[in-house]
């Protein structure tokens, strides 16, 4: 019988960048990500600048744990997300924390590609 338990307190990999971090945990064939961003964080400013990209090209599927975030699509559509919202975001978007509370989300799809392509910050 196979049984394994993991926690984000002990991630396999952490990528740090100004006002944010992404922790990755590998479990079987699945890579889960926990994104934590401080108020004032914006993808195009704090991650995209390092890659030379204006828009994040990684697709994400996940759930908001705390805080609020606004996703702006390249085609002009925008949505605000809060705790309990489950999201499916395609490539070609920007993202920013709204308000004074840190934002935290769990990424079920896309986390390993997001960190690999971010090119930002230091890794543990």
DOKOL-116986 format. One line per field, with one value per residue (C-alpha): residue number from 1; residue in one letter; x negated, y negated, z negated. Coordinates in nm, 4 decimals, decimal comma. Each point is the difference from the previous one (the first is absolute). Example, Ala and Ser with C-alpha at 12.3 -4.5 7.8 and 13.67 -1.06 7.14 Angstrom:
BEGIN
seq = c(1; 2) $
type = c(A; S) $
xx = c(-1,2300; -0,1370) $
yy = c(0,4500; -0,3440) $
zz = c(-0,7800; 0,0660) $
***
This chain:
BEGIN
seq = c(1; 2; 3; 4; 5; 6; 7; 8; 9; 10; 11; 12; 13; 14; 15; 16; 17; 18; 19; 20; 21; 22; 23; 24; 25; 26; 27; 28; 29; 30; 31; 32; 33; 34; 35; 36; 37; 38; 39; 40; 41; 42; 43; 44; 45; 46; 47; 48; 49; 50; 51; 52; 53; 54; 55; 56; 57; 58; 59; 60; 61; 62; 63; 64; 65; 66; 67; 68; 69; 70; 71; 72; 73; 74; 75; 76; 77; 78; 79; 80; 81; 82; 83; 84; 85; 86; 87; 88; 89; 90; 91; 92; 93; 94; 95; 96; 97; 98; 99; 100; 101; 102; 103; 104; 105; 106; 107; 108; 109; 110; 111; 112; 113; 114; 115; 116; 117; 118; 119; 120; 121; 122; 123; 124) $
type = c(X; X; X; X; X; X; X; X; X; X; X; X; X; X; X; X; X; X; X; X; X; X; X; X; X; X; X; X; X; X; X; X; X; X; X; X; X; X; X; X; X; X; X; X; X; X; X; X; X; X; X; X; X; X; X; X; X; X; X; X; X; X; X; X; X; X; X; X; X; X; X; X; X; X; X; X; X; X; X; X; X; X; X; X; X; X; X; X; X; X; X; X; X; X; X; X; X; X; X; X; X; X; X; X; X; X; X; X; X; X; X; X; X; X; X; X; X; X; X; X; X; X; X; X) $
xx = c(0,0000; -0,1217; 0,0574; -0,1816; 0,0596; -0,1628; 0,0250; -0,0833; -0,2030; -0,2657; 0,0185; -0,2182; -0,0740; 0,0643; -0,0357; -0,0212; 0,0495; 0,0822; 0,3293; 0,0615; -0,0910; 0,1109; -0,0514; 0,0127; 0,0774; -0,0357; 0,2458; -0,0071; 0,0349; 0,1594; -0,1745; 0,2034; -0,0812; 0,0780; -0,0292; -0,0297; -0,0034; -0,0120; 0,2150; -0,1372; -0,1198; 0,0651; -0,1164; -0,1104; -0,2068; -0,1397; -0,0409; 0,0483; -0,2702; -0,2614; 0,1215; 0,0663; 0,3660; 0,3036; 0,2438; -0,0300; 0,0115; 0,0641; 0,3483; 0,1117; 0,2709; 0,0370; 0,1884; -0,0332; -0,0759; -0,0153; -0,0188; 0,1217; -0,1488; 0,0904; -0,0793; -0,0144; 0,0017; -0,1890; 0,3327; 0,1314; 0,2146; -0,0585; 0,1221; -0,0511; -0,0487; 0,0322; -0,0091; 0,1745; -0,0055; -0,1247; -0,1766; -0,0985; -0,2141; -0,1454; -0,3257; -0,0185; 0,0886; -0,1304; 0,0803; -0,0055; 0,0786; 0,2946; 0,0258; -0,2137; 0,0152; -0,2565; 0,1311; -0,0487; 0,1094; -0,0492; -0,0926; 0,1027; -0,1118; -0,2772; -0,2132; -0,3077; 0,0088; 0,0613; -0,3062; -0,2191; 0,0955; -0,0078; -0,3738; 0,0350; -0,1443; -0,1969; 0,0834; -0,0428) $
yy = c(0,0000; -0,3457; -0,2960; -0,3330; -0,3271; -0,3334; -0,3593; -0,3351; -0,0710; 0,2234; -0,0692; 0,1686; -0,3387; -0,3645; -0,2908; -0,3428; -0,3342; -0,3506; 0,0083; 0,3675; 0,3639; 0,3276; 0,3295; 0,3285; 0,3436; 0,3128; 0,2768; 0,2994; -0,1348; -0,3240; -0,3291; -0,2249; -0,3652; -0,2503; -0,3616; -0,2697; -0,3666; -0,3155; -0,3104; -0,1938; 0,3110; 0,0100; 0,2758; -0,2325; -0,2097; 0,2567; 0,3035; -0,1111; -0,2664; 0,2724; 0,2024; -0,2931; 0,1032; -0,2241; 0,2928; 0,3306; 0,2820; 0,2820; 0,1478; 0,0381; 0,2028; -0,0482; -0,1392; -0,3256; 0,0619; -0,3603; -0,3598; -0,1443; -0,0009; -0,1569; 0,1833; -0,2086; 0,1877; -0,1221; -0,0340; -0,2505; 0,2308; -0,0210; 0,1821; -0,0412; 0,3095; 0,0598; 0,2833; 0,3152; -0,0957; 0,2764; -0,1331; 0,1133; -0,2695; 0,0350; -0,1411; -0,3729; -0,1563; -0,2330; 0,0347; -0,2415; 0,0085; -0,2196; -0,1653; 0,0169; 0,3745; 0,2492; 0,2319; 0,3774; 0,2618; 0,3696; 0,0957; 0,3438; -0,0551; -0,2220; -0,0608; 0,1821; -0,1947; -0,3335; 0,0336; 0,1302; -0,2892; -0,2736; -0,0455; -0,2091; 0,0157; 0,2605; 0,3638; 0,2205) $
zz = c(0,0000; 0,0897; -0,2303; 0,0057; -0,1825; 0,0908; -0,1260; 0,1559; -0,3168; 0,1587; 0,3766; 0,2600; 0,1532; -0,0845; 0,2384; -0,1620; 0,1708; -0,1191; -0,1973; 0,0700; -0,0007; 0,1537; -0,1847; 0,1911; -0,1420; 0,2101; -0,0835; 0,2324; 0,3551; -0,1206; -0,0755; -0,2293; -0,0483; -0,2734; 0,1109; -0,2674; 0,1052; -0,2114; 0,0584; 0,2960; 0,1860; 0,3748; 0,2371; 0,2824; -0,2433; -0,2414; 0,2265; 0,3604; -0,0164; -0,0616; 0,3003; 0,2316; 0,0224; -0,0502; -0,0268; -0,1871; 0,2546; -0,2500; -0,0432; -0,3623; -0,1727; -0,3731; -0,2979; -0,1927; -0,3681; -0,1270; 0,1189; 0,3279; 0,3486; 0,3331; 0,3228; 0,3179; 0,3289; 0,3037; 0,1856; -0,2597; -0,2147; -0,3760; -0,3094; -0,3733; -0,2154; -0,3732; -0,2543; 0,1222; 0,3687; 0,2295; 0,3076; 0,3490; 0,1612; 0,3476; 0,1350; 0,0732; -0,3350; -0,2692; -0,3697; -0,2928; -0,3701; -0,0989; -0,3408; -0,3129; -0,0674; 0,1337; 0,2714; -0,0121; 0,2516; 0,0598; 0,3578; 0,1221; 0,3617; 0,1334; -0,3100; 0,1276; 0,3278; -0,1705; -0,2211; 0,2821; 0,2287; -0,2644; 0,0132; -0,3143; -0,3447; -0,1851; -0,0415; -0,3056) $
***
